[in-house]
Amino acid sequence: MYIGSLSLLESLDVHRNHLRELPGSFAQLQNLRELYLSQNHFEEVPAVVLEVGNSLRVLEVASNKLGYVPDAIDRLIMIERIDAGENKIKCLPETVCSLSKLQWLSVMDNSIQELPDKFGQLAVSLKYLSTTNNPLVQPPYEVCEQGIQAILKYQEELERCEALVLSNIKMVLLGSPLAGKTSLCNALMENKCRLTKMDDRTHCMDVKLWQADKELQFEVYDFGGHKVYDFVHQFFLSPLAMNVVTVDLKQYQPAKFEEMVGKWTKALNAHSPGAVIRMVGTHVDLCTPKEVQVKCADICHQLQCQGNKLARVIQEQMRIIKEVISDSSSIAADHPMYGVTRERMLKRYHKLRAMLETRPKLQWCVATVSSAHNLKGVAELRDELVSLARNRNVFPALRHVLPETWVSLETKLVALREKCSLWLEWEEVEMLGHEAGLSADRVQPAVAYLHKRGVVLHFHDIPGLKNVVFQNPARLTDILKLLCHHDISKMLGNLGSLQLDHIQQRQLKDDLLRSGLMSTDILHHLLKEVKHPPSNIDIVVKLLERFGICYPVPMSNAGSIARAYRAESSSMYRFTLFLPVEMPVDVVQQWSPVCPQELQQLTIVCVMREVTPWGLYERFCAQIDPHVGYRLDWANGILASFGDFPLHVTRNVSKENSLNITMATRFPMGDVDRAWVCLLNVLGELRSLLKEWPGLPYTFYIGCCHCLKQGYERRQIVHYFPGELLRQRRPLGIQGLRCPQSGASETVDTRLVYPPTITDSYSSAGTESFHCTNGGQSTHIYNMQGSSYIQIGTGNEIKVSKANRE
């Protein structure tokens, strides 16, 4: 039977097979609306696909070997969704711009450097666009990441003015305290010795411009090494940056590898997969040649071991999934993939494979330097960094094309960095834009691009911040230095201008250290120590909220101590950095270790392996505040109320530096769906933060309510269902799931494992369908006339015979 004889066929799914071509009779499928060809071996979009252009709405050709998108793509006049990600595409044809009904487009993980000049006109219909992991030059990465509207504005601006080609790159200096980052920066930029005094060492971050030659400029971000600054650093990392990790070879010992090297390289790759990392050993003038050789060799060895260990973690998860896909008949109830659909497993496997393939661009040798008077190795390192920046295989998007007006506005904003005020009013920025040749309605896209690059900060989606632009982000670190100071007593000693007696001073310190509380008037007085104190404390507080450093606390929850020194016009904020380690006594009274028998418990655990993302937990604590009411906080947990239910959140960091965040709530069984809604809102905040760490290996689990009610948590033998079930429908006709810890004699209500029912995109009343999922065996198609949906199960050996291609 010809496949072309299936005249009623509307959807065909043959993804994850071994197809290289489609038969000629395929062109006869004039009712085909959806075609899924991902994860095959196509080197080009089959020409016969374009023959069904009057009906096709969805085309997925991701994870093939496509080198280009055909010019005739515009024949798909009804197409609404195209997924061409993870191929080898180098450019898109101009004809793609005429797909007037296209709503969803992904070309992520390709080799595209330029988008068609009229690409922005797709903004009329396009709702989703992904261009991630392409060496984009025109438009630059920072424009494309903002979406199709930003691309449209960029291309419209290029039509109005001259295009300029610029070469600049961000360099990030990281390392432990006193590793010599600032002294190295001085030596590289000035070609002379200027060692940093102890009192002048970097607190939080400094930003400098290094003009390496006439064409190449480095924006150097010198990060303070103290642990308390880590959560601020993430806001200034970039996947396009050159990262220099410094290690003091005089102080280095093999036992200190994780602290002095490992934490930095793991965090960089978790935040920016495939990050370019250069290891630099400092203070070689204080070491013997033998010490330098031995210590550098140990660093290289442990870096390789670290990479191999992470690879094994990922490979083990992939092995488990692959075994289940091959033979799902033997999965026991305690298997980590039990209950997970084949499609979910494949998505998880695909993500893990991409993570495994995206390793850091790390040179295993350690460059050795001294920033002391002889500047040993500095000239060689300088030449190497410049050469590395110009290497198109490493930094293919170094040169980028910008409208002349945008470059002019950047120049004017940078010139005002030393202005007394920490920010500019939007009206001032519009005036600068006018001088640069931008009308008022064209200033926002330019500022948004500069914000993405880190040149300025502008949060147009936050009411309290949308009317100001921070023209010098580095100067904001003056505020962060003060608040993030690791010497709290010294920080509070800066309140000399505030008239407090000794009792109020003691109460203030206790309030901060015991509850993390600080009022805005106290903050205002603290910031008087900054070189140019901010004039509007409300703007500062909004910025700190955006960074997840604090959140507002109703005065009814602040306690009498807080009111003792608070001005009537002031508000109270809780600063997550200063929360006490000790758990409040009230928590034990309000949340018993074992779930009461008359209640049920939903528990979701997020396990992050090998890496503890900087500040993620603290930001999570701040971002869930709109979802909760009264709350008790300590350094490693929260007990709060949301709706009629309690919310219990805890953090646990293992010796291997893995992080677990547990979210739980309790309720009567009749309220299970309402409890799910509340818990999923909190989970959504965590998922949004995890998106900022795309290289982080993490897994979600769902705690077994039966185990929790039996007290198994204390004995650490709770069974956990796979977190993939959070994105699946509740199974029809199944009331309970077996609890493996009870010997399968007890069951857990399905509603305590699966969230409320979600819509299944494939289900439709009255649709006839045929499914074949025979796990890797050869498949033949027959007796399917009249079917409107065919899925040839993933992993099958489907090939087109050369002898009979029909």
C-alpha positions in Angstrom: 0.0 0.0 0.0 1.3 3.5 -0.9 1.6 5.9 2.0 0.1 8.4 -0.4 -3.2 6.4 -0.4 -3.8 7.5 3.2 -5.9 10.5 1.9 -7.4 11.3 5.3 -4.1 11.4 7.2 -3.7 14.6 9.2 -0.9 13.8 11.6 2.2 11.7 11.1 4.8 11.2 13.8 8.0 9.3 12.9 10.5 11.1 15.1 13.5 9.4 16.6 14.0 6.8 13.8 16.6 6.3 11.1 14.9 8.1 8.1 17.0 9.8 5.5 14.3 10.5 2.9 10.6 10.2 2.3 8.9 8.3 -0.6 7.6 10.3 -3.6 4.0 9.3 -2.9 4.2 11.4 0.3 3.3 14.4 -1.8 -0.2 13.0 -2.2 -1.0 13.6 1.5 -2.9 16.8 0.8 -4.8 16.7 4.2 -1.6 16.4 6.3 -1.5 19.1 9.0 1.2 17.9 11.3 4.5 16.2 10.5 7.1 15.1 13.1 10.5 14.2 11.6 12.8 15.1 14.5 15.8 13.0 15.5 16.3 11.2 12.2 19.1 11.5 9.6 17.7 14.0 7.1 20.4 16.2 5.5 17.8 18.4 3.9 14.1 19.0 4.2 12.5 16.5 1.9 11.2 18.2 -1.3 8.0 16.2 -1.1 7.2 17.9 2.2 6.9 21.2 0.4 4.3 19.6 -1.9 1.7 19.5 0.9 2.1 23.2 1.6 -1.6 24.0 1.3 -2.4 22.0 4.4 0.7 21.6 6.6 0.5 23.5 9.9 3.3 21.9 12.0 6.7 20.8 10.8 9.3 19.5 13.2 12.7 18.6 11.8 14.9 19.2 14.9 18.0 17.1 15.7 18.7 16.0 12.1 21.7 16.9 9.9 20.1 19.8 8.0 22.6 22.2 6.5 20.1 24.7 5.2 16.4 25.6 5.0 15.2 25.5 1.4 14.3 28.7 -0.5 11.0 27.0 -1.3 9.9 27.0 2.3 7.5 29.8 1.4 5.3 27.1 -0.3 4.2 26.1 3.2 1.6 28.9 3.1 -0.4 27.7 6.1 2.5 26.7 8.4 2.2 27.8 12.0 5.0 26.0 13.8 8.5 25.1 12.6 11.1 23.4 14.9 14.5 23.2 13.1 16.7 23.3 16.2 19.8 21.3 16.8 20.9 21.0 13.2 23.8 22.5 11.2 21.9 25.4 9.5 24.2 28.3 8.6 21.6 30.7 7.3 17.9 31.2 6.8 16.5 32.1 3.4 14.7 35.5 2.8 11.6 33.5 1.9 11.0 32.5 5.5 10.0 36.1 6.1 6.9 35.6 4.0 5.4 32.9 6.2 2.6 35.1 7.3 0.8 32.6 9.6 4.0 31.4 11.4 3.5 31.5 15.2 6.3 29.3 16.6 9.8 29.1 15.3 12.9 27.4 16.8 16.3 27.4 15.2 18.3 27.0 18.4 21.6 25.2 18.4 22.6 25.8 14.8 25.4 27.9 13.2 23.4 30.9 12.1 25.4 34.2 12.1 22.9 36.5 10.3 19.1 36.6 10.1 17.4 37.8 6.9 17.0 41.6 6.6 13.2 41.4 6.6 13.1 38.8 9.4 11.5 41.3 11.8 8.3 41.4 9.7 7.4 38.0 11.2 6.5 40.0 14.3 2.9 40.3 12.9 2.2 36.6 13.6 5.2 35.1 15.5 4.6 34.5 19.2 7.6 32.4 20.1 11.1 32.5 18.8 14.2 30.7 19.9 17.6 31.5 18.4 19.7 30.3 21.5 23.2 28.9 20.9 23.9 30.5 17.5 26.9 32.7 16.8 24.7 35.6 15.9 26.4 38.8 14.6 23.5 40.5 12.9 21.3 41.0 15.0 23.6 40.4 18.0 22.8 37.7 20.5 21.6 40.3 23.1 18.9 41.5 20.6 17.7 38.1 19.5 17.3 36.9 23.1 14.7 39.6 23.6 12.5 38.1 20.9 11.0 39.0 17.5 9.8 42.5 18.5 13.4 43.5 19.5 14.7 42.1 16.2 12.1 44.2 14.3 13.1 47.4 16.1 16.8 46.6 15.4 16.3 46.0 11.7 14.1 49.1 11.4 16.9 51.2 13.0 19.5 49.7 10.6 17.4 50.9 7.7 17.5 54.5 9.1 21.2 54.9 9.8 24.7 53.5 9.1 25.7 50.1 10.4 28.9 49.9 12.5 30.9 46.7 13.1 32.4 46.6 16.6 34.7 44.2 18.4 34.4 44.0 22.2 34.2 41.2 24.6 33.4 40.7 28.3 36.1 39.3 30.5 35.2 38.0 34.0 37.9 37.6 36.6 36.9 35.1 39.3 38.7 33.4 42.2 39.0 33.0 45.9 39.7 36.0 48.2 43.2 37.4 47.8 43.8 35.3 44.7 45.3 38.3 43.0 42.5 39.1 40.6 42.7 42.9 40.9 46.5 43.0 40.8 46.4 40.8 37.7 43.9 43.1 36.1 46.2 46.1 36.8 49.2 44.3 35.3 47.3 43.3 32.1 45.9 46.7 31.5 48.8 48.9 32.5 51.8 46.6 31.8 53.3 47.5 35.2 53.2 46.3 38.8 50.4 47.8 40.9 49.7 45.4 43.7 46.4 45.7 45.6 46.6 46.7 49.2 44.6 44.7 51.7 42.2 47.7 52.3 41.7 48.2 48.6 40.8 44.6 47.7 37.6 44.1 45.7 34.3 44.1 47.6 31.7 42.6 45.4 32.7 43.8 41.9 34.6 46.4 39.9 34.2 47.1 36.1 37.0 48.5 33.9 37.6 49.0 30.2 40.8 47.5 28.7 41.6 48.7 25.2 43.8 45.8 24.1 44.5 47.3 20.7 42.9 49.7 18.2 40.0 47.3 17.4 39.6 45.0 20.4 38.2 46.2 23.8 37.7 44.1 26.9 35.0 44.9 29.5 36.7 43.5 32.6 34.5 42.5 35.5 36.6 41.9 38.6 34.6 39.9 41.1 35.2 39.9 44.8 36.0 36.4 46.0 34.3 36.3 49.4 31.4 33.8 49.5 28.8 36.4 50.5 29.2 38.1 47.1 28.5 35.0 45.1 24.8 35.6 44.6 25.5 39.1 43.0 28.0 37.7 40.5 25.4 35.7 38.6 23.7 38.8 37.3 26.8 39.8 35.4 27.8 36.5 33.9 27.3 35.9 30.1 27.5 33.0 27.8 29.6 35.2 25.4 32.2 36.1 28.1 35.8 35.0 28.5 36.2 33.7 32.1 39.5 33.9 33.8 39.7 31.8 37.0 42.6 32.8 39.2 44.2 30.6 41.9 46.9 31.6 44.4 49.5 28.9 43.9 51.3 29.8 47.1 48.2 29.0 49.1 46.9 26.2 46.9 46.8 22.6 48.3 45.1 19.6 46.7 42.6 19.5 49.6 41.5 23.1 48.7 40.7 22.4 45.1 36.9 22.6 45.5 37.1 25.9 47.4 39.8 27.5 45.2 39.0 26.2 41.7 36.2 23.6 41.5 33.3 25.9 42.7 34.1 28.5 40.1 34.4 26.2 37.1 31.3 24.2 38.0 29.2 27.3 38.6 30.4 28.8 35.3 29.4 25.8 33.2 26.1 25.5 35.1 25.2 29.1 34.4 26.7 29.3 30.8 27.1 25.8 29.3 30.2 25.6 27.1 31.7 28.6 28.9 35.2 29.6 27.8 37.5 29.3 30.9 41.2 30.1 31.3 42.9 29.0 34.5 45.6 31.3 35.8 47.9 30.5 38.7 49.2 33.6 40.5 51.9 34.4 43.0 54.4 32.2 41.2 57.2 34.5 42.5 56.5 33.1 46.0 56.8 29.5 44.9 59.7 27.3 43.7 59.6 26.0 40.1 58.9 22.5 41.5 56.0 23.7 43.6 54.5 25.4 40.5 54.8 22.3 38.4 53.3 20.0 41.0 50.4 22.3 41.9 49.5 23.1 38.3 49.5 19.4 37.5 47.2 18.6 40.4 44.8 21.4 39.3 44.6 19.9 35.8 44.1 16.4 37.1 41.3 17.4 39.5 39.6 19.5 36.8 39.6 16.4 34.5 38.2 14.3 37.4 35.6 16.9 38.1 34.4 16.8 34.5 34.5 13.1 34.4 32.4 12.8 37.6 29.7 15.1 36.3 29.7 13.2 33.0 29.2 9.9 34.9 26.2 11.4 36.8 24.6 12.4 33.5 25.5 9.2 31.7 24.0 7.1 34.5 20.7 8.9 34.2 20.8 8.5 30.4 21.5 4.7 30.8 18.5 4.3 33.1 16.2 6.0 30.6 17.6 4.1 27.6 17.1 0.7 29.4 13.5 1.6 30.1 12.8 2.8 26.5 14.3 -0.5 25.2 12.2 -2.7 27.6 9.5 -1.1 29.7 7.8 -4.4 30.7 10.1 -5.0 33.7 9.8 -1.6 35.4 9.1 -2.2 39.1 7.1 0.3 41.2 10.3 1.5 42.9 12.0 2.3 39.6 13.0 6.0 39.2 11.1 6.1 35.9 8.0 4.2 37.0 4.9 5.8 35.5 6.7 8.2 33.3 5.5 8.3 29.7 7.8 7.4 26.9 7.6 10.9 25.5 8.7 12.4 28.8 11.6 10.0 29.1 12.8 10.9 25.6 12.6 14.7 26.4 14.6 14.1 29.5 17.2 11.9 27.7 17.5 14.5 24.9 18.2 17.3 27.5 20.8 15.2 29.3 22.5 14.4 26.0 22.7 18.1 25.2 24.1 18.8 28.6 26.8 16.1 28.2 27.8 17.4 24.8 28.1 21.0 26.0 31.3 20.9 28.1 33.4 23.9 29.1 35.9 25.2 26.6 38.7 24.8 29.1 42.4 24.7 28.4 43.9 22.1 30.7 47.2 23.8 31.2 47.4 26.6 33.9 48.9 29.9 32.8 51.4 31.0 35.6 52.0 34.7 36.3 53.3 37.1 38.9 51.9 40.6 39.2 54.9 41.6 41.3 57.7 43.8 39.9 59.0 41.3 37.3 55.5 40.7 35.9 56.5 37.1 35.1 54.2 35.6 32.5 51.9 38.6 32.2 53.0 39.6 28.7 52.5 36.0 27.5 49.1 35.8 29.1 48.1 39.2 27.6 49.0 38.0 24.1 47.2 34.7 24.7 44.0 36.4 25.8 43.9 38.7 22.8 44.6 35.7 20.5 41.8 33.7 22.2 39.3 36.6 21.8 40.1 36.8 18.1 39.7 33.0 17.5 36.4 32.6 15.6 36.1 29.0 16.6 36.0 30.1 20.2 34.2 33.5 19.9 32.5 33.4 16.5 30.3 36.4 17.4 33.1 38.7 18.6 32.3 41.1 15.8 28.8 42.4 15.8 26.8 44.9 13.8 25.0 47.8 15.4 23.0 50.9 14.3 25.2 54.0 14.6 22.5 55.6 16.7 22.7 52.9 19.3 26.5 53.2 19.5 26.2 56.9 19.9 23.7 56.6 22.8 26.0 54.1 24.5 28.9 56.5 24.2 26.9 59.3 25.8 25.6 57.1 28.6 29.1 55.8 29.4 30.4 59.4 29.5 27.9 60.1 32.4 29.0 57.1 34.5 30.8 59.4 36.9 27.8 61.6 37.4 26.9 62.1 41.0 23.5 60.4 40.7 23.4 56.6 40.6 20.7 56.7 38.0 19.3 58.9 35.2 15.6 59.8 34.9 14.0 58.4 31.7 13.5 62.0 30.4 17.3 62.5 30.6 17.9 59.3 28.6 15.4 60.4 26.0 17.3 63.7 25.6 20.5 61.8 25.1 18.7 59.6 22.6 17.6 62.7 20.7 21.2 63.9 20.6 22.2 60.5 19.2 19.5 60.7 16.5 16.9 58.6 18.2 13.3 59.8 18.4 11.6 59.1 21.8 9.8 56.0 20.6 13.1 54.5 19.4 15.1 54.9 22.6 13.7 51.9 24.5 15.0 49.2 22.1 18.5 50.7 22.3 18.4 50.8 26.1 17.1 47.3 26.2 20.1 46.1 24.2 22.5 47.9 26.4 20.8 46.4 29.4 21.2 42.9 28.0 24.9 43.6 27.5 25.3 44.9 31.0 26.3 48.4 29.9 23.3 49.9 31.8 20.5 48.5 33.9 16.9 49.2 33.1 13.9 47.2 34.4 11.1 48.4 32.2 8.7 45.7 33.6 9.0 46.9 37.2 6.8 49.9 38.1 9.1 51.4 40.6 12.2 51.1 38.3 10.9 51.6 34.7 11.4 55.4 34.8 15.1 55.2 35.7 18.3 53.9 34.0 21.4 52.9 36.0 24.1 54.2 33.7 26.9 52.6 35.7 26.1 49.2 37.1 29.5 49.0 38.7 28.7 51.9 41.0 25.7 50.0 42.3 28.1 47.6 43.8 28.9 50.3 46.3 25.5 49.6 47.8 26.0 45.9 47.5 29.4 46.1 49.1 27.9 47.8 52.1 25.0 45.3 52.5 27.0 42.2 51.6 29.9 43.1 53.8 31.2 40.0 55.6 31.9 42.1 58.7 28.4 42.9 60.0 29.7 44.7 63.1 31.7 47.0 60.9 28.8 47.5 58.6 26.5 48.5 61.5 29.2 50.7 62.9 28.5 53.1 59.9 25.3 54.3 61.6 27.0 57.1 63.5 24.7 59.7 61.8 21.7 57.9 63.3 21.0 58.9 66.9 20.5 55.7 68.8 21.2 54.9 72.4 23.1 51.8 73.3 19.9 49.7 73.9 18.5 50.6 70.5 21.9 49.8 68.9 21.9 46.4 70.5 18.3 45.8 69.4 19.1 46.8 65.9 21.9 44.4 65.6 19.9 41.6 67.2 17.0 42.3 64.8 19.3 42.0 61.8 21.1 38.9 63.0 18.1 37.0 64.4 15.4 37.9 61.9 17.2 39.5 58.9 15.1 42.6 59.4 16.0 46.2 58.5 13.9 49.3 58.1 14.3 51.7 55.1 15.3 54.5 57.4 18.2 52.4 58.8 19.1 51.5 55.2 19.0 55.1 54.2 21.5 56.0 57.0 23.8 53.1 56.1 23.9 54.3 52.5 25.2 57.7 53.6 28.6 56.0 53.6 28.4 55.5 49.8 30.5 58.1 47.8 27.3 59.5 46.2 24.4 58.5 48.5 21.2 57.7 46.6 18.5 60.4 46.8 15.5 58.1 46.6 15.6 55.1 49.0 12.5 53.6 47.4 14.3 53.1 44.1 17.2 51.4 45.9 14.8 49.1 47.7 13.0 48.1 44.5 16.4 47.3 43.0 17.4 45.1 45.9 14.0 43.3 45.7 14.7 42.7 42.0 18.0 41.1 42.9 16.3 38.9 45.5 18.2 40.4 48.3 15.2 41.4 50.4 11.4 41.4 50.5 8.9 43.6 52.3 7.6 42.5 55.8 4.3 43.8 57.2 4.9 45.6 60.4 2.5 43.3 62.2 5.1 40.5 61.6 8.2 42.6 62.5 7.9 42.4 66.2 8.4 45.1 68.9 12.2 45.2 68.6 11.9 46.4 65.0 9.4 49.2 66.0 11.8 50.4 68.7 14.1 52.2 66.3 11.9 52.5 63.2 10.7 55.9 62.0 6.9 56.1 61.5 7.3 56.7 57.7 9.7 53.8 57.2 8.9 50.3 55.9 10.5 47.0 57.1 12.3 44.5 54.9 13.8 41.1 55.5 17.3 40.5 54.0 17.8 36.9 53.1 21.6 37.1 53.6 21.3 37.8 57.3 18.8 35.2 58.3 19.9 33.1 61.4 20.9 29.5 61.1 18.8 28.4 64.1 15.3 27.3 63.3 12.6 29.2 65.2 11.0 27.3 68.1 7.5 28.0 66.6 8.3 26.0 63.5 8.5 22.7 65.5 5.2 23.5 67.1 3.4 24.3 63.9 5.0 21.7 61.6 5.4 18.3 63.3 8.2 16.0 61.9 5.5 13.4 60.9 2.4 14.3 58.9 -0.7 13.8 61.1 -2.9 10.9 60.1 -6.0 13.1 59.5 -4.1 15.3 57.0 -2.4 14.6 53.7 1.0 15.9 52.5 2.3 17.0 49.1 6.1 17.1 48.9 8.2 18.1 45.9 12.0 17.9 46.1 14.5 19.4 43.7 17.9 17.8 43.8 20.8 19.7 42.2 23.9 17.6 41.8 27.5 18.7 42.2 26.7 22.4 42.0 25.0 24.8 44.4 23.9 27.8 42.3 24.9 31.1 43.7 22.1 32.8 45.5 19.3 30.6 44.0 17.8 29.6 47.3 17.9 33.2 48.7 16.2 34.6 45.6 13.7 31.8 45.7 12.8 32.8 49.3 12.3 36.4 48.2 10.3 35.6 45.0 7.7 33.3 46.7 6.7 36.2 49.0 3.7 37.3 46.9 2.3 33.8 47.1 2.4 33.5 50.9 1.1 35.3 54.0 2.6 35.1 57.5 6.0 33.5 57.4 8.8 32.4 59.7 12.3 32.4 58.1 15.6 31.0 59.0 18.8 30.5 56.9 17.8 27.0 55.7 14.0 27.1 55.7 10.6 28.8 55.7 7.3 28.1 57.4 4.6 30.2 55.8 0.9 30.2 55.1 -0.6 30.3 51.7 -4.3 30.2 51.4 -5.7 27.8 54.0 -2.6 25.7 54.0 0.9 25.8 55.5 4.0 25.9 53.3 7.2 24.3 54.6 10.4 24.9 52.6 13.9 23.6 53.6 17.4 23.7 52.1 20.0 21.0 52.6 23.6 21.2 51.1 25.5 17.9 51.2 29.2 17.4 51.6 29.5 16.8 47.9 28.1 20.4 47.3 24.7 19.1 46.1 21.7 21.2 46.9 18.2 19.9 47.9 15.2 22.2 48.1 12.1 20.6 49.6 8.6 22.2 49.3 5.7 20.7 51.2 2.1 21.5 52.3 -0.5 19.7 54.4 -4.3 19.7 54.0 -7.5 17.6 54.3 -8.0 15.2 51.4 -11.0 17.2 50.1 -8.7 20.1 49.4 -6.1 18.2 47.4 -6.6 20.1 44.1 -6.5 23.5 45.8 -3.3 22.5 47.6 -1.8 21.5 44.3 -2.5 24.9 42.8 -0.8 26.6 45.7 2.3 24.4 45.7 2.6 24.6 41.9 2.7 28.4 42.1 5.7 28.1 44.4 7.3 25.5 42.2 6.8 27.8 39.2 9.1 30.4 40.9 11.8 27.8 41.4 11.5 26.6 37.8 11.9 30.2 36.5 15.1 30.6 38.5 16.5 27.2 37.3 16.1 28.5 33.7 18.9 30.9 34.5 21.2 27.9 35.1 20.7 25.8 31.9 23.8 23.7 32.5 22.7 22.6 36.0 21.9 18.9 36.4 18.8 18.8 38.5 15.9 16.4 39.1 12.5 16.8 40.7 10.9 14.1 42.9 7.4 13.7 44.5 7.4 12.4 48.1 5.2 9.4 48.9 2.5 10.6 51.3 2.2 7.1 52.9 5.9 7.1 53.8 5.7 10.6 55.2 2.7 9.7 57.4 4.6 6.6 58.7 7.6 8.7 59.8 9.9 7.2 57.2 11.4 10.6 56.6 13.3 10.4 59.9 14.8 7.1 58.8 15.5 8.5 55.4 13.7 5.7 53.6 10.9 7.7 52.0 10.0 6.6 48.5 10.0 9.3 45.8 8.0 9.2 42.6 9.7 10.7 39.5 9.2 14.4 39.1 8.2 14.0 35.4 4.8 13.0 36.7 4.2 16.6 37.5 3.8 17.3 33.8 1.6 14.3 33.1 -2.2 13.6 33.2 -3.6 11.7 36.1 -4.1 8.1 34.8 -7.8 7.3 34.1 -9.3 4.4 36.1 -6.3 4.2 38.5 -7.2 5.2 42.1 -3.9 4.4 43.8 -0.2 3.8 43.3 1.7 1.2 45.2 4.1 2.3 48.0 7.3 0.2 47.5 8.4 0.8 51.1 5.4 -1.0 52.4 6.1 -4.1 50.3 3.4 -3.0 47.9 0.7 -3.7 50.5 -0.2 0.0 50.8 -1.3 2.4 48.1 -1.1 6.2 47.7 -4.0 8.1 46.3 -3.2 9.0 42.7 -4.3 12.6 43.4 -1.3 12.9 45.9 1.2 12.1 43.1 -0.3 13.7 40.0 -1.4 17.4 39.8 -5.0 18.2 38.6 -5.6 17.0 35.0 -3.9 18.9 32.2 -5.1 19.0 28.6 -3.6 16.3 26.3 -2.6 17.9 23.1 -3.1 14.7 21.1 -6.6 13.8 22.4 -9.6 14.6 20.2 -13.0 13.0 20.1 -13.8 10.7 17.2 -10.2 10.5 15.9 -9.1 7.2 14.6 -5.4 6.5 15.3 -2.8 3.8 15.0 0.2 3.5 17.4 3.2 1.2 17.0 5.8 1.2 19.8 7.6 -2.1 19.5 10.9 -0.9 20.9 13.4 -0.8 18.2 12.0 -3.5 15.8 11.4 -3.0 12.1 7.9 -1.7 11.4 5.7 -2.1 8.4 2.7 0.1 7.7 -0.5 -1.6 6.5 -4.3 -1.5 6.9 -4.5 2.1 8.0 -6.7 3.7 5.3 -9.1 6.0 7.1 -6.7 6.9 9.9 -6.1 10.6 10.6 -3.2 10.2 13.0 -0.3 7.8 12.8 2.6 7.5 15.3 5.3 5.1 14.5 6.8 4.6 17.9 10.1 6.3 18.7 13.2 4.2 18.5 11.9 2.0 15.6 14.0 1.0 12.6 12.1 2.7 9.8 13.9 3.0 6.5 12.7 3.6 2.9 13.6 0.7 0.6 15.5 1.7 -2.5 13.7 -1.2 -4.4 10.3 0.0 -3.5 10.1 3.5 -2.2 6.3 3.8 -2.4 
